[in-house]
Amino acid sequence: MNKVELDPDSSPAAAFGAFLRTSREARGWTQDEVAGATGYSATHISAVETGRRPPTARLALKLDLAFGADGVFKRRAGDVKYSALLEGFPEYVTHERRAVELRLFDLGIVPGLLQTKDYAAAIAAGAVRRGNITPEQADERVKVLARRQAHLRREPLPPLVHVVMDESCIRRPVGGPAVMDAQLEHLVAFAELPNTVLQVAPYAIGEDRSFDLPVNVLTLPNRTLMSYAESAQQGHLERDSDAVLPVLTAYYQLQALALSQAESVALIRQLRKELP
């Protein structure tokens, strides 16, 4: 069986899974043996180890008893419960870092992978002021984002990245004029990279815009497809390539309606000039 690699720094769920795997292997136990000791299936234990399922308080208690861990698993499960990351997102990140091609659509704010650190921090700070997340969770979001962005610069072959942003992404002020100026400058620099395509979907396309929620489509090394979409409360990762094909078609339709990269860059530069 192929061992799924997981970056423990990618999310609290991944850190919990890595800790469970390390603890299990140190005992010389199989997933079946952990399953037998906790009353869960081996499939469930595997999903927790790879970050595909978050650990419940009940599972953490059973693991503490099985390993004689004196509450360690319970405390680590608490870190996952209070994570700022949406359900489904940690698993998406593990696939995103392997993808050879990414197609991103966002509206309202600049896509995370294109955000400057100050822009990302301003977005997170806004969520803290609204009471949606804690300051610690805000820090977690910014750190996770930085790690995701690093994979776009991987060598020797970085992924191809196609980005379509709704016009609202570049018109909505975030963090003040200085932060917005740096963010818009960063978008122009992003568009100049050899492995990227940046387009703006203008307001003028109206109801013909394909998506009303952020959508990401991944092409993996074996050419299979995955898509990830999220609402305010949860994310959904679609692993069935056949189910992703209509999403990919809608993305192509959106690209056809969007401004060209040259037109998009010109608009971004014009907005920089209009900043106070």
C-alpha angles and dihedrals in degrees: 000000000000113000112231111229116222130185106227089203093059095081143337089260090055090048090052092048093049091049091050092049093048091048092048095048092047087060092045090239127149123223087254090058092050088048091052092049094050104035094243128116122262087240090058092048090050091051091051092047091054095044094247092120126034117235116253124219089249093054091046090053091050091049092050089053094045094049098032086235099155097228098318094124091046092055093047091049087055089058089056094046092055096042116129091224119104121244109272094022099097091056090047090054092056089058095040091061090056097044120117092200131028128192114192133187125182139165133196096020136034112272111268095242089059098044123114116231092252092049091049091047091051091052091049092046090054090055089051092052090051090052094242095122139009125251088254091054090049090056089049092054093051093047093049089050092052091053091049092050091052090064090061087066096048119139145268094009119017116197123265108252124201115187129186114182126190110240088248089070093068098034098051109093114230127181097353133289096300093052092046092047091053091045094052090046088052091053091054090050090048091054090055094059116108094233100049141081119192123190135169120219102216124221087243093077088068116171092004090077105117100218137042094185133048111276132188125190120195130198110202126208091265088053094249116140133231131179132200126197130171142194127196091279109034147005128229125209115201112202099176109098092204090056091049095053095081088051090051091049090052089050091054089050090052092050090053091056096042125092116270117258091257092051091045093052090048090053092049091050090049091052090052089057091051095054114114 
